[in-house]
Amino acid sequence: MLAPDTISQLARELYDARKSRTPVRHFSRRYPEMDVADGYAVQRAWVQLELADGRSIKGRKIGLTSRAMQLASQINEPDFAPLMDDMFFEQGSDIAASRFIAPRIEVELAFVLGKPLKGPGVTLFDVLSATEYVTPAIEIIDARIEQFDRDTQAMRKVCDTISDFAANAGIVLGGRPVRPNEIDLRWVGALLYKNGVIEETGLAAGVLNHPANGVAWLANKIAPYGEQLNAGDVVLAGSFTRPTPARAGDNIHVDYGLLGSVAFRLI
């Protein structure tokens, strides 16, 4: 485990990087002994800095839910991070690309909870019962820690990504909200368009066989820390497309079929 002073230092670096839009180098390169637990410790310390600034937590995100991404990251479970209030953007709005370092787009479903979920022992059926509604979402991910080292081009490790709010930087909710029992969520599909061209397609079943499984996993995972998912929380269940790079001038539109669409423009 990294020393508390080191945890605090790394959290401050990420806090500053988010504000300055200047990425830092891999923490795992400087501290080869760093592990997943250290990554979450840095993440929690960074959250405290954001809360001290008057920010609030509106929910959580779950990442690395696909088997392909887990194998690429050399882990066997997803990761998670908080959704801060200033990460939410209006559907159909213009979003300044200058807010980000290297934005990429992912397609997800968001669960908005009507009742709390507290592990251990939370199941998929508990999640469906506690969910007020499910709605289409777009996640904007970013890299306050370089995705690839500037010299060696080595990919960052999962402890780096976890430290970096699991890469979360923005959320856009839209489309048509549905009750979780109205449709089979596994079969929700999406077409991700960038500037009118389809870049990615996918089915929500790619998220742990059912996107509600990710929410159950998260409720159980945070229980040992004395934490729970609360009524009103927005939980991003995990992407079912690969990340798509975006830059200023790009129009992003995701068609969720019967669930409508979500769109925004980077300017």
N, C-alpha and C positions, 0 to 999 in steps of 0.2 A: 504494500500500500504506500502510495506517495505521501510525503510529509504534509501536514496541514498547511504550512506556509507555501509549499509548492502548489497545492490545490488552489489556494487563494490567488496566487500569482497567475496561474493559467486561466482561471476564471476571469480575472481582470483583463488579460490579453484578449479574450474573446469578446468581452464587453466593449473594449476599445475598438476592436476590429469591426464589430457591427456598426459602430458609430462612424468610424473613419472610412469604411468600405475598403480596408486594406487587409488582405488575408495574412495570416501567420503561418509559419511552417509547422510541419507535423510535430505534435507533442511526443508521439511515439518515437520519433527520431532522436529527440533530446533525452527522452526517458524510456529506454528500451524495456524497462521492467514494468511499464505502465500496463494496466489490465482493464477489463470492462468495469470492474468496481470503481477504479480510479476515474474512468470516464464519467460515470454517473455522479461521483463526488464533485467533479469539476462542474458538471451540468447544474447540480443543485446549488453550488456556490455562485454560479453565474445568475441563476434565478433570483437569488437573494439580492444581488446588485440591481437587477431590473425592478424588483419589488420596492427597493429603497428609492428608486426614481419615480415611484407612483404607478408603475405598471401593475396589472393584475393578470391572473391566470384564468383563461376562459375554457380550458379543456386540455386535451392531450392529443398527441399524434402517435401512431404506431408505424414503424418503418421496418424495412427488410422482411416483409411478410412472404415474399415469393421464395420458392426453393432455390431458384437460380441466383437470386441476390444473396441468399444466405451462404450458398456454396462459394460465391465470388468473394464474400467477406470473411469466409472461414469461421462462421458461427452456426449454431443449430437452433436459434430462436430469434424472434424479432427484437427490435429496440424501441425505445419510447422517449418522448420529451414533452415539455409543456407547450401549450399554445398561448402566447401572450396576447393581450388585448390589442396591441398596436400591429399585430400581424394580420388582422382581418381587413379585407378590402371589399368594396361594394361590387356586386355583379354588374357588368356592363360599363365599368368605370375605366378611366385612364390611370395607369399606375406608373410612377416614375421609375424607369430602369435604374436610375442613379441610387435608388434605395438598396440595390443589391450589388454583389461582386460578380458572380457568375450564375445568373438565374437559370433554372431548368424547371420544366413543367411536368407534373404528375397528375394522373386521373384517379380519383378516389370517391368513396361514399363516406358521408359524415353521419354519425349517429348522435342525435340530440336527446339526452336522457331526461326522462320525466321523473325518475326515481333514482336514488343512489344505488351504487353497486359496491359492495365491500367483500373482498376475498378473505380467506381462501374458499374454494369450493364453488365459485361462480361458474355457471355453465352457459352455453349458447342460448338455452331457453330462458335463463334468468335475464340475459341481455335483451332478448326480444321483448320480454315482459316489461323491462324497465325503460325501454326506448319510447320516447314520445313520437319521434318521427325520424326517418332517414331521408337525406337529401343529397343530390349531386354536389360534388366539390372539386375544386382544382387546388392542388398544393404547389406553391412556388418554393423550390428548395434552393439552397445557396451554400457557399463554401467560405465561411470565415476562417476555417483551416483549409489550406490548399487541398484540392482533390488529388492533384499529382504534384510531387515535390518539384520545385522549380529547377533543380539541378539534375537529379537522378531520374525524374519522371516516375518514381515509385508511387504506387497508389497508397492513399492514407489507410490506416488500419481502423478497425471498428471502434476501438477506444477513442480515436480522434473524432470519428463521426458522432459518437454518443456525446462526447464533450460539447460538440458543436450543435447542440439542440437537435441531434439526429438530423441535421441539415435543414431543419424547418426555417422558413423565412416569411411565408405569406400564405393566406388561405382566402379563397373566394367561394362562397356558397351561392347556390342558385338552383334553377330547374324547378321541378315539382316535388315537394315533400310528400312522402307516403308513410303510412303506418307500416311497421315492419312485418305485419301478418297479411298485408294486402297483396304482396307479390313474393315470388321466390327470389330472394336477393342474389342468389348465386348466378342467376341468368341476366342480371343487369349488365348490359353492354355499353360501350362508349366508343366514339370515334373522335380522336384528337386531331383537330385541324390547326395548322399554323399558316396564316396568310392564304387560306383557302385550299391548302393541300393537306391530305390526310397523312399525318406523321406516325400515328400509333393507333392500334385498336386493342380491345381487351374485354374480358369478362370478369365480373367481381368474384367468381369462384376461384380465380387465381390467388385470392387472398385467403390462404389457410383453408381452402375448400369452401369456406363461407365467411363473409366479412365479419359477421358477429363473433366468430371464433377469436378474432384478434382482440375484440373488446373484452371478452371473457379472460383471455390470457393476460391482458393489461391489469384488470381488476385484481387478479390473483397475484400478479408479479409485484405490484406496489403494496400489497397488504403487509408484508413483513416490515415495511418502513412506517407503519401506522397510517398509511394513506388510503384513500378510497376515491372512486369516481362519484361526483355529486350531481344531484338534480340540476339540470340546466347546462351541464358540461357538454361541449362539442368534442366528439372523439373521431378523429380521422382514422379510418380502419386500416389503411394501407393501400398503396398504389397497385393497380392492375395493368399498368403500362410501364414501359421503360421511360426514364427521364428524357425529356426533349429540350435541348438548349433553346434559349430565347434571348432576344436583345431588343433594344429600343427600335420602335417601328413595327414590331411584330403584333399581328392580331391573332389572339388565341380564342378558339371556339371549340367547346366539347359538346358533342351531341350524344345525349343519353337516351335517345329513342323516346319511349313513352314517359320517361321522367323529365323530358324537356332538355334544356341546354344551359351551359354556363359560359360566359365570355368576358374578356377584358382586352385592353390594349396596353402594351408597354410603350411609353413615350420617352 
